[in-house]
Amino acid sequence: MNPLRPMDQHERGALAFIRAYQAERGGVSPSVREIMAAIGSKSSSECQRVLRDLEARGKIRVTPYRWRAIEVVRPSRRLPFMGRID
């Protein structure tokens, strides 16, 4: 996965679906099958690839070995520290 390439249709759709699903259900994440249905995929391996790519981009965090453990990562609004001010 090249993080510099634009997100494809499945990645954008999965991220939007996860955000909407969590907003509707108080933070509960969708299952892989629900994400598959939302992005129009018939393969769970395709859905897993999409989730891995979103995690590699820093858009989500997936806790391994837990069901429905997807966390949408919010971008930081802090400025980077560049040096000292005297």
C-alpha positions as CSV (number, residue, x, y, z in Angstrom):
1,M,0.0,0.0,0.0
2,N,1.4,3.3,-1.0
3,P,0.2,6.0,1.4
4,L,0.8,8.7,-1.2
5,R,-1.7,7.3,-3.7
6,P,-5.3,8.7,-3.4
7,M,-7.8,6.6,-1.5
8,D,-9.8,4.3,-3.7
9,Q,-13.6,4.1,-3.8
10,H,-13.8,1.2,-1.4
11,E,-11.5,2.9,1.2
12,R,-13.5,6.2,1.0
13,G,-16.8,4.2,1.3
14,A,-15.6,2.1,4.2
15,L,-14.3,5.1,6.1
16,A,-17.6,7.0,5.6
17,F,-19.7,4.0,6.5
18,I,-17.6,3.3,9.7
19,R,-18.0,7.0,10.8
20,A,-21.8,7.0,10.1
21,Y,-22.3,3.7,11.8
22,Q,-20.5,4.7,14.9
23,A,-22.3,8.1,15.1
24,E,-25.7,6.3,14.9
25,R,-24.8,3.6,17.4
26,G,-22.9,5.5,20.1
27,G,-19.4,4.5,19.1
28,V,-20.1,0.8,18.3
29,S,-18.1,-0.4,15.3
30,P,-19.6,-2.3,12.3
31,S,-18.7,-5.9,11.6
32,V,-16.6,-6.9,8.6
33,R,-19.8,-8.3,7.0
34,E,-21.6,-5.0,7.4
35,I,-18.6,-3.1,5.9
36,M,-18.6,-5.6,3.0
37,A,-22.2,-4.9,2.3
38,A,-21.7,-1.2,2.5
39,I,-18.8,-1.1,0.0
40,G,-20.4,-3.7,-2.3
41,S,-17.7,-6.4,-1.8
42,K,-18.4,-10.1,-1.9
43,S,-15.1,-11.0,-0.4
44,S,-14.1,-10.7,3.3
45,S,-10.4,-10.6,2.2
46,E,-11.1,-7.5,0.1
47,C,-12.7,-5.9,3.2
48,Q,-9.7,-6.9,5.3
49,R,-7.4,-5.3,2.7
50,V,-9.4,-2.1,2.8
51,L,-9.2,-2.0,6.6
52,R,-5.4,-2.7,6.6
53,D,-4.9,0.1,4.1
54,L,-7.0,2.5,6.1
55,E,-5.0,1.6,9.2
56,A,-1.7,2.0,7.3
57,R,-2.8,5.5,6.3
58,G,-3.6,6.4,9.9
59,K,-7.3,6.8,9.3
60,I,-8.4,4.0,11.7
61,R,-7.0,1.8,14.4
62,V,-8.0,-1.8,14.6
63,T,-7.5,-3.8,17.8
64,P,-6.5,-7.3,16.9
65,Y,-8.5,-10.3,18.1
66,R,-11.4,-8.2,19.2
67,W,-14.8,-8.0,17.4
68,R,-16.0,-4.6,16.2
69,A,-12.8,-3.0,17.5
70,I,-12.3,-0.2,14.9
71,E,-11.5,3.3,16.1
72,V,-11.6,6.2,13.8
73,V,-8.4,8.3,14.3
74,R,-9.1,12.0,14.5
75,P,-6.4,14.2,13.1
76,S,-4.3,16.1,15.6
77,R,-4.7,19.9,15.6
78,R,-1.5,20.6,17.5
79,L,1.4,22.4,15.8
80,P,4.7,20.6,15.6
81,F,7.5,21.7,17.8
82,M,10.2,23.3,15.7
83,G,12.6,24.9,18.2
84,R,12.9,27.2,21.1
85,I,11.6,30.7,21.5
86,D,13.8,33.0,23.6
